[in-house]
Amino acid sequence: MYTLSAEKKLAVISALVEGNSIRAISRMTDVDRNTISSLLVSTGERCTDLLDGSMRGLRCKFIQCDEIWTFVQKKQRRVRQGDSPEFGDQWVFVAMDADTKLVPTYLVGKRTATSTFSFIKDLEGRLTNRPQITTDGFRFYISAIEDCFGMEVDFAQLVKLYGDYGQHDAAAKYSPNPIVEIITKIQQGQPDEQHISTSYVERQNLTMRMHMRRFTRLTNAFSKKLENLKAACALHFAHYNFCRVHSSLRVTPAMAAGVAMEIWPLQSLLG
């Protein structure tokens, strides 16, 4: 990677966090796309360290957890024997504090019991209080939360049942299935029913798809390397927590949670 000026680096990173593709940024900034990828990885590594060090000793009362799907190189159905284990489906596990909208932790990996345990264990290590946690119906959350939190948690699952709408009619437009029923399952403790929800973290899924081009669905944008996917997620969550003013809070999530005292300029993520 040739040496970029500070202004050029900032222009590239600004375009990345606003959801532009690497090829589009290359055309806009006249920077080679391999250089952009290298800058993304190096900045992502710094953001990973920043998030790991700052998201400690948190008092998040109401935690919502969800997973968002993506893939690396090819979709799972096209993965063949001998392909890299990084290829195929990847999931981003996200935890969000419902009050401050802070994302205290996330994990990129396969949707397995091992990944779920690692995600919940990391979350548990960042909290200093007894939280209320709401997840979707993914079964591995039950054992992971019990193993990591023991009895010091109020835990509920929100299971959404979807009906069919327009999915078998060739003339109908593409649209998601409507929710026909929501089932609440109390798994542990005494969670406050008014705060059993995954709405905020599900809204974060939309934010991710709008601000990371590789997450945009029904397009040809996707991650070619797992390293790049992890770097993009680290940059996104660092920018979201520290630099981006939340529309309903009027401050950044990090400020609302007491982790930061001011809005961080984007340059602070570059080092």
Residue pairs with C-beta under 8 A, 6 or more apart in sequence:
1 34
1 35
1 38
1 39
2 35
4 12
4 31
4 35
4 39
6 267
6 270
8 29
8 31
9 39
9 270
10 266
10 267
10 270
11 28
11 29
12 25
12 29
12 31
12 36
12 39
13 39
13 43
13 235
13 266
13 269
13 270
14 266
15 24
15 25
15 28
15 29
16 22
16 25
16 36
16 40
16 232
16 235
17 211
17 235
17 236
17 239
17 243
17 244
17 266
18 211
19 210
19 211
19 212
19 213
19 216
20 28
20 213
21 213
21 221
22 33
22 36
22 37
22 40
22 213
23 33
24 213
25 31
25 33
25 36
26 32
26 33
26 36
29 36
37 228
40 228
40 231
40 232
40 235
41 227
41 228
41 231
43 231
43 235
43 269
43 270
43 271
44 230
44 231
44 232
44 233
44 234
44 235
45 231
45 234
46 269
46 270
46 271
47 231
47 234
47 235
47 237
47 238
47 239
47 269
48 230
48 234
50 238
50 242
50 269
51 105
51 234
51 237
51 238
51 241
54 254
54 259
54 260
55 104
55 105
55 126
55 241
55 259
56 126
57 126
57 128
58 97
58 102
58 104
58 126
58 127
58 128
58 257
58 259
59 127
59 128
59 129
60 97
60 99
60 100
60 102
60 104
60 127
60 129
60 131
60 257
61 97
61 98
61 99
61 129
61 131
61 132
62 97
62 98
62 99
62 131
62 132
62 134
62 192
62 195
63 95
63 96
63 97
63 98
63 104
63 123
63 131
63 132
63 133
63 134
64 95
64 96
64 98
64 133
64 134
64 135
64 197
64 198
64 199
64 200
64 201
65 93
65 94
65 95
65 96
65 119
65 123
65 133
65 134
65 135
65 136
65 141
65 198
65 201
66 93
66 94
66 135
66 136
66 198
66 201
66 202
66 204
66 205
67 91
67 92
67 93
67 94
67 111
67 136
67 138
68 91
68 92
68 94
68 205
68 208
68 209
68 215
69 89
69 90
69 91
70 89
70 90
70 91
70 92
70 214
70 215
70 222
70 223
70 229
71 87
71 88
71 89
71 90
71 222
71 223
72 86
72 87
72 88
72 90
72 222
72 223
72 224
72 225
72 226
72 229
73 83
73 84
73 86
73 87
73 88
73 222
73 223
73 224
73 225
74 83
74 87
74 88
75 88
75 89
76 88
76 89
78 88
79 87
79 88
86 225
86 226
89 110
89 111
90 108
90 109
90 110
90 223
90 226
90 229
91 108
91 109
91 110
91 111
91 115
92 106
92 107
92 108
92 208
92 233
93 106
93 107
93 108
93 109
93 115
93 116
93 119
94 103
94 106
94 201
94 204
94 205
94 208
95 103
95 104
95 105
95 106
95 119
95 123
95 201
96 102
96 103
96 104
96 200
96 201
96 204
97 103
97 104
97 253
97 257
98 195
98 197
98 200
99 256
100 249
100 253
100 256
100 257
101 200
101 246
101 248
101 249
101 253
101 256
102 241
102 253
102 254
102 256
102 257
102 259
103 204
103 237
103 240
103 241
103 253
104 123
104 126
104 127
105 119
105 122
105 123
105 126
106 119
106 233
106 237
107 115
107 118
107 119
107 122
108 226
108 229
108 230
108 233
109 115
109 118
109 119
111 138
112 140
113 140
113 143
113 144
116 138
116 140
116 141
116 144
117 140
117 143
117 144
117 147
117 148
119 144
120 141
120 144
120 145
120 147
120 148
120 149
121 144
121 148
123 148
124 148
124 149
130 152
130 153
130 154
131 149
131 153
131 154
132 153
132 154
132 155
132 156
132 189
132 191
132 192
132 195
133 145
133 149
133 153
133 154
133 155
133 156
133 191
134 155
134 156
134 157
134 158
134 191
134 195
134 196
134 197
134 198
135 141
135 145
135 155
135 157
135 158
135 198
136 157
136 158
136 159
136 160
136 198
137 157
137 158
137 159
137 160
137 183
137 185
141 157
142 157
142 187
145 153
145 155
145 187
145 188
146 188
149 155
151 188
151 189
153 188
153 189
154 188
154 189
154 190
154 191
154 192
155 186
155 187
155 188
155 189
155 191
156 184
156 185
156 186
156 187
156 191
156 196
157 184
157 185
157 187
158 182
158 183
158 184
158 185
158 196
158 197
158 198
159 182
159 183
159 184
159 185
160 179
160 181
160 182
160 183
161 179
161 180
161 181
161 182
161 183
162 176
162 177
162 178
162 179
162 180
163 177
163 178
163 179
163 180
164 177
165 175
165 177
165 178
166 172
166 173
166 174
166 175
167 177
174 218
184 193
184 196
207 240
208 215
208 236
209 215
209 216
209 217
210 216
211 236
211 240
212 232
212 233
212 236
213 221
214 221
214 222
214 223
214 228
214 229
214 232
215 221
223 229
223 232
235 269
238 269
239 266
239 269
240 253
241 252
241 253
241 254
241 259
242 252
242 254
242 260
242 263
242 264
242 268
242 269
243 252
243 263
243 264
243 265
243 266
243 268
243 269
244 252
245 251
245 252
245 263
246 252
246 253
246 256
249 255
249 256
251 263
252 260
252 263
252 264
254 260
254 264
255 261
255 262
255 263
